[in-house]
Amino acid sequence: MNELLNYKTFLKDRLNEKVQANPNYSLRAFARDLEVSPSVLSELLNGKHGLSEKVAKRIAQNLDLSTHEIQIFCDQVVALNSKSLHKKNQAKERIDALKEMHQKNSLQLDHFK
């Protein structure tokens, strides 16, 4: 999982991958696989609905993400949707730290090449 993607973009991309692999796959099937209602998923993907941390964790687990990827996904959700400013700030700090680490790794890879 690309750590730096927005969680909504990630979900849209994952849905598109599944549709590419199987043209009969639908938003309704994706919602079933994620254990959310089709209307909630539709509103989420269209930016009209957010996720709770609890639902985000369930969705991430249903996507078969690694423990690290689940944490990133949940941090993205909390950073955007949490009502607690403290939780929001903590999640943003973890995301910023990951971005910094990702940039350092990219620079090292470029130097290696």
Contact map, one row per residue, 1 for C-alpha under 8 A:
11100000000000000000000000000000000000000000000000000000000000000000100000000000000000000000000000000000000000000
11111000000000000000000000000000000000000000000000000000000000000000000000000000000000000000000000000000000000000
11111000000000000000000000000000000000000000000000000000000000000000100100000000000000000000000001100000000000000
01111100000000000000000000000000000000000000000000000000000000000000000000000000000000000000000000100000000000000
01111110110000000000000000000000000000000000000000000000000000000000000000000000000000000000000000000000000000000
00011111110000000000000000000000000000000000000000000000000000000000000000010000000000000000000000000000000000000
00001111111000000000000000000000000000000000000000000000000000000000000010011000000000000000000000000000000000000
00000111111100000000000000000000000000000001100000000000000000000000000000000000000000000000000000000000000000000
00001111111110000000000000000000000000000000100000000000000000000000000000000000000000000000000000000000000000000
00001111111111000000000000000000000000000000000000000000000000000000000000000000000000000000000000000000000000000
00000011111111100000000000000000000000000000100000000000000000000000000000000000000000000000000000000000000000000
00000001111111110000000000000000000000000000100000000000000000000000000000000000000000000000000000000000000000000
00000000111111111000000000000000000000000000000000000000000000000000000000000000000000000000000000000000000000000
00000000011111111100000000000000000000000000000000000000000000000000000000000000000000000000000000000000000000000
00000000001111111110000000100100000000000000000000000000000000000000000000000000000000000000000000000000000000000
00000000000111111111000000000000000000000000000000000000000000000000000000000000000000000000000000000000000000000
00000000000011111111100000000000000000000000000000000000000000000000000000000000000000000000000000000000000000000
00000000000001111111111010000000000000000000000000000000000000000000000000000000000000000000000000000000000000000
00000000000000111111111111000000000000000000000000000000000000000000000000000000000000000000000000000000000000000
00000000000000011111111000000000000000000000000000000000000000000000000000000000000000000000000000000000000000000
00000000000000001111111000000000000000000000000000000000000000000000000000000000000000000000000000000000000000000
00000000000000000111111110000000000000000000000000000000000000000000000000000000000000000000000000000000000000000
00000000000000000111111111000000000000000000000000000000000000000000000000000000000000000000000000000000000000000
00000000000000000010011111000000000000000000000000000000000000000000000000000000000000000000000000000000000000000
00000000000000000110011111101100000000000000000000000000000000000000000000000000000000000000000000000000000000000
00000000000000000010001111111100000000000000000000000000000000000000000000000000000000000000000000000000000000000
00000000000000100000000011111110000001001100000000000000000000000000000000000000000000000000000000000000000000000
00000000000000000000000001111111000011000000000000000000000000000000000000000000000000000000000000000000000000000
00000000000000000000000011111111100000000000000000000000000000000000000000000000000000000000000000000000000000000
00000000000000100000000011111111110000000000000000000000000000000000000000000000000000000000000000000000000000000
00000000000000000000000000111111111111001000000000000000000000000000000000000000000000000000000000000000000000000
00000000000000000000000000011111111111000000000000000000000000000000000000000000000000000000000000000000000000000
00000000000000000000000000001111111100000000000000000000000001000000000000000000000000000000000000000000000000000
00000000000000000000000000000111111100000000000000000000011001100000000000000000000000000000000000000000000000000
00000000000000000000000000000011111110000000000000000000011001000000000000000000000000000000000000000000000000000
00000000000000000000000000000011111111011000000000000000000000000000000000000000000000000000000000000000000000000
00000000000000000000000000010011001111111000000000000000000000000000000000000000000000000000000000000000000000000
00000000000000000000000000110011000111111100000000000000000000000000000000000000000000000000000000000000000000000
00000000000000000000000000000000000011111110000000000000000000000000000000000000000000000000000000000000000000000
00000000000000000000000000000000000111111111000010000000000000000000000000000000000000000000000000000000000000000
00000000000000000000000000100010000111111111100000000000000000000000000000000000000000000000000000000000000000000
00000000000000000000000000100000000001111111110000000000000000000000000000000000000000000000000000000000000000000
00000000000000000000000000000000000000111111111110000000000000000000000000000000000000000000000000000000000000000
00000001000000000000000000000000000000011111111111100000000000000000000000000000000000000000000000000000000000000
00000001101100000000000000000000000000001111111110000000000000000000000000000000000000000000000000000000000000000
00000000000000000000000000000000000000000111111110000000000000000000000000000000000000000000000000000000000000000
00000000000000000000000000000000000000000011111111000000000000000000000000000000000000000000000000000000000000000
00000000000000000000000000000000000000000011111111000000000000000000000000000000000000000000000000000000000000000
00000000000000000000000000000000000000010011111111100000000000000000000000000000000000000000000000000000000000000
00000000000000000000000000000000000000000001001111110000000000000000000000001000100000000000000000000000000000000
00000000000000000000000000000000000000000001000011111011000000000000000000001000100000000000000000000000000000000
00000000000000000000000000000000000000000000000001111111000000000000000000001100110000000000000000000000000000000
00000000000000000000000000000000000000000000000000111111100000000000000001001100010000000000000000000000000000000
00000000000000000000000000000000000000000000000000011111110000000000000000000000000000000000000000000000000000000
00000000000000000000000000000000000000000000000000111111111000000000000000000000000000000000000000000000000000000
00000000000000000000000000000000000000000000000000111111111100000000000011001000000000000000000000000000000000000
00000000000000000000000000000000000000000000000000001111111110000000010011000000000000000000000000000000000000000
00000000000000000000000000000000011000000000000000000111111111000000000000000000000000000000000000000000000000000
00000000000000000000000000000000011000000000000000000011111111100000000000000000000000000000000000000000000000000
00000000000000000000000000000000000000000000000000000001111111111000110011000000000000000000000000000000000000000
00000000000000000000000000000000000000000000000000000000111111111000010000000000000000000000000000000000000000000
00000000000000000000000000000000111000000000000000000000011111111000000000000000000000000000000000000000000000000
00000000000000000000000000000000010000000000000000000000001111111000000000000000000000000000000000000000000000000
00000000000000000000000000000000000000000000000000000000000111111100000000000000000000000000000000000000000000000
00000000000000000000000000000000000000000000000000000000000111111111110000000000000000000000000000000000000000000
00000000000000000000000000000000000000000000000000000000000000011111110000000000000000000000000000000000000000000
00000000000000000000000000000000000000000000000000000000000000001111111000000000000000000000000000000000000000000
00000000000000000000000000000000000000000000000000000000000000001111111100000000000000000000000000000000000000000
10100000000000000000000000000000000000000000000000000000000100001111111110000000000000000000000000000000000000000
00000000000000000000000000000000000000000000000000000000100110001111111111000000000000000000000000000000000000000
00000000000000000000000000000000000000000000000000000000000000000011111111100000000000000000000000000000000000000
00100000000000000000000000000000000000000000000000000000000000000001111111110000000000000000001000000000000000000
00000010000000000000000000000000000000000000000000000001100100000000111111111000000000000000000000000000000000000
00000000000000000000000000000000000000000000000000001001100100000000011111111100000000000000000000000000000000000
00000000000000000000000000000000000000000000000000000000000000000000001111111110000000000011011000000000000000000
00000110000000000000000000000000000000000000000000000000000000000000000111111111000000000011001000000000000000000
00000010000000000000000000000000000000000000000001111001000000000000000011111111110000000000000000000000000000000
00000000000000000000000000000000000000000000000000011000000000000000000001111111110000110010000000000000000000000
00000000000000000000000000000000000000000000000000000000000000000000000000111111110000111111000000000000000000000
00000000000000000000000000000000000000000000000000000000000000000000000000011111110000010000000000000000000000000
00000000000000000000000000000000000000000000000001110000000000000000000000001111111000010000000000000000000000000
00000000000000000000000000000000000000000000000000011000000000000000000000001111111110110000000000000000000000000
00000000000000000000000000000000000000000000000000000000000000000000000000000000111110010000000000000000000000000
00000000000000000000000000000000000000000000000000000000000000000000000000000000011111110000000000000000000000000
00000000000000000000000000000000000000000000000000000000000000000000000000000000011111111000000000000000000000000
00000000000000000000000000000000000000000000000000000000000000000000000000000000000111111100000000000000000000000
00000000000000000000000000000000000000000000000000000000000000000000000000000110010111111110000000000000000000000
00000000000000000000000000000000000000000000000000000000000000000000000000000111111111111111000000000000000000000
00000000000000000000000000000000000000000000000000000000000000000000000000000010000011111111100000000000000000000
00000000000000000000000000000000000000000000000000000000000000000000000000000010000001111111110000000000000000000
00000000000000000000000000000000000000000000000000000000000000000000000000110110000000111111111000000000000000000
00000000000000000000000000000000000000000000000000000000000000000000000000110010000000011111111100000000000000000
00000000000000000000000000000000000000000000000000000000000000000000000000000000000000001111111110000000000000000
00000000000000000000000000000000000000000000000000000000000000000000000000100000000000000111111111000000000000000
00000000000000000000000000000000000000000000000000000000000000000000000100110000000000000011111111100000000000000
00000000000000000000000000000000000000000000000000000000000000000000000000000000000000000001111111110000000000000
00000000000000000000000000000000000000000000000000000000000000000000000000000000000000000000111111111000000000000
00100000000000000000000000000000000000000000000000000000000000000000000000000000000000000000011111111100000000000
00110000000000000000000000000000000000000000000000000000000000000000000000000000000000000000001111111110000000000
00000000000000000000000000000000000000000000000000000000000000000000000000000000000000000000000111111111000000000
00000000000000000000000000000000000000000000000000000000000000000000000000000000000000000000000011111111100000000
00000000000000000000000000000000000000000000000000000000000000000000000000000000000000000000000001111111110000000
00000000000000000000000000000000000000000000000000000000000000000000000000000000000000000000000000111111111000000
00000000000000000000000000000000000000000000000000000000000000000000000000000000000000000000000000011111111100000
00000000000000000000000000000000000000000000000000000000000000000000000000000000000000000000000000001111111110000
00000000000000000000000000000000000000000000000000000000000000000000000000000000000000000000000000000111111111000
00000000000000000000000000000000000000000000000000000000000000000000000000000000000000000000000000000011111111100
00000000000000000000000000000000000000000000000000000000000000000000000000000000000000000000000000000001111111110
00000000000000000000000000000000000000000000000000000000000000000000000000000000000000000000000000000000111111111
00000000000000000000000000000000000000000000000000000000000000000000000000000000000000000000000000000000011111111
00000000000000000000000000000000000000000000000000000000000000000000000000000000000000000000000000000000001111111
00000000000000000000000000000000000000000000000000000000000000000000000000000000000000000000000000000000000111111
00000000000000000000000000000000000000000000000000000000000000000000000000000000000000000000000000000000000011111
